[in-house]
Amino acid sequence: MEGLEDQLRKMKTQVDDLTRTNSDLVNTRNRMTTENSDLQRQIRELETNYGSFSKNRGQLQSQLDDAKSKLEEEIRVFITNCSLSHSVLYT
């Protein structure tokens, strides 16, 4: 009878240990699921921000190119006017 009682106690201990292990694993899975959801949200935010930054970069590059073109044109006009003024003064 004592042998069966010892086996029963050992089995109950094993069941308790397995129950704790299962509970720990469930808690770990739940924590990881939450972390995964948070990371996926962060990825979506980063992708959205990247899209906005890319769009803004393109707009700024276009504005810069326009400003360079206008400046180059103003420099050409200025040089032409200076050349004309110089030739009028010295002819």
The 8 nearest C-alpha neighbors of each residue, nearest first, counted from 0:
[[1, 3, 2, 4, 5, 6, 7, 8],
 [2, 0, 4, 3, 5, 6, 7, 8],
 [1, 3, 5, 0, 4, 6, 7, 8],
 [2, 4, 6, 0, 5, 1, 7, 8],
 [3, 5, 7, 1, 6, 2, 8, 0],
 [6, 4, 8, 2, 7, 3, 1, 9],
 [5, 7, 3, 9, 4, 8, 10, 2],
 [6, 8, 4, 10, 5, 9, 3, 11],
 [9, 7, 11, 5, 10, 6, 4, 12],
 [10, 8, 12, 6, 7, 11, 13, 5],
 [9, 11, 13, 7, 12, 8, 6, 14],
 [12, 10, 14, 8, 13, 9, 15, 7],
 [13, 11, 9, 15, 10, 14, 16, 8],
 [14, 12, 10, 16, 11, 15, 17, 9],
 [13, 15, 11, 17, 12, 16, 18, 10],
 [16, 14, 18, 12, 13, 17, 11, 19],
 [17, 15, 13, 19, 18, 14, 12, 20],
 [16, 18, 20, 14, 19, 15, 21, 13],
 [17, 19, 15, 21, 16, 20, 14, 22],
 [20, 18, 22, 16, 21, 17, 23, 15],
 [19, 21, 17, 23, 22, 18, 16, 24],
 [22, 20, 24, 18, 19, 23, 17, 25],
 [21, 23, 19, 25, 20, 24, 18, 26],
 [24, 22, 20, 26, 21, 25, 19, 27],
 [25, 23, 27, 21, 26, 22, 28, 20],
 [24, 26, 28, 22, 27, 23, 21, 29],
 [27, 25, 29, 23, 24, 28, 30, 22],
 [26, 28, 24, 30, 25, 29, 31, 23],
 [27, 29, 25, 31, 26, 30, 32, 24],
 [30, 28, 32, 26, 27, 31, 25, 33],
 [31, 29, 27, 33, 32, 28, 26, 34],
 [30, 32, 34, 28, 33, 29, 35, 27],
 [31, 33, 35, 29, 30, 34, 28, 36],
 [34, 32, 30, 36, 31, 35, 29, 37],
 [35, 33, 31, 37, 36, 32, 38, 30],
 [34, 36, 32, 38, 33, 37, 31, 39],
 [37, 35, 39, 33, 34, 38, 40, 32],
 [36, 38, 34, 40, 35, 39, 41, 33],
 [37, 39, 41, 35, 40, 36, 34, 42],
 [38, 40, 42, 36, 41, 37, 35, 43],
 [41, 39, 37, 43, 38, 42, 36, 44],
 [40, 42, 38, 44, 39, 43, 45, 37],
 [41, 43, 39, 45, 44, 40, 46, 38],
 [42, 44, 46, 40, 41, 45, 47, 39],
 [45, 43, 41, 47, 42, 46, 48, 40],
 [46, 44, 48, 42, 47, 43, 49, 41],
 [45, 47, 49, 43, 44, 48, 42, 50],
 [46, 48, 44, 50, 45, 49, 43, 51],
 [49, 47, 45, 51, 50, 46, 52, 44],
 [50, 48, 46, 52, 51, 47, 45, 53],
 [49, 51, 53, 47, 48, 52, 54, 46],
 [52, 50, 48, 54, 49, 53, 55, 47],
 [51, 53, 55, 49, 54, 50, 56, 48],
 [54, 52, 56, 50, 51, 55, 49, 57],
 [53, 55, 51, 57, 52, 56, 50, 58],
 [56, 54, 58, 52, 57, 53, 59, 51],
 [57, 55, 53, 59, 58, 54, 52, 60],
 [56, 58, 60, 54, 55, 59, 61, 53],
 [57, 59, 55, 61, 56, 60, 62, 54],
 [58, 60, 62, 56, 61, 57, 55, 63],
 [61, 59, 63, 57, 62, 58, 56, 64],
 [60, 62, 64, 58, 59, 63, 57, 65],
 [63, 61, 59, 65, 60, 64, 66, 58],
 [64, 62, 60, 66, 65, 61, 59, 67],
 [63, 65, 61, 67, 62, 66, 60, 68],
 [66, 64, 62, 68, 63, 67, 61, 69],
 [65, 67, 63, 69, 68, 64, 70, 62],
 [68, 66, 70, 64, 65, 69, 71, 63],
 [67, 69, 65, 71, 66, 70, 72, 64],
 [70, 68, 72, 66, 71, 67, 73, 65],
 [69, 71, 73, 67, 72, 68, 66, 74],
 [70, 72, 74, 68, 69, 73, 67, 75],
 [71, 73, 75, 69, 70, 74, 68, 76],
 [74, 72, 70, 76, 75, 71, 77, 69],
 [73, 75, 77, 71, 72, 76, 78, 70],
 [76, 74, 72, 78, 73, 77, 79, 71],
 [77, 75, 79, 73, 74, 78, 80, 72],
 [76, 78, 74, 80, 79, 75, 73, 81],
 [79, 77, 81, 75, 80, 76, 82, 74],
 [78, 80, 76, 82, 77, 81, 75, 83],
 [81, 79, 83, 77, 82, 78, 84, 76],
 [80, 82, 78, 84, 83, 79, 85, 77],
 [83, 81, 79, 85, 80, 84, 78, 86],
 [82, 84, 80, 86, 85, 81, 87, 79],
 [85, 83, 81, 87, 82, 86, 80, 88],
 [84, 86, 82, 88, 83, 87, 81, 89],
 [85, 87, 83, 89, 88, 84, 90, 82],
 [88, 86, 84, 85, 90, 89, 83, 82],
 [89, 87, 85, 86, 90, 84, 83, 82],
 [88, 90, 86, 87, 85, 84, 83, 82],
 [89, 87, 86, 88, 85, 84, 83, 82]]
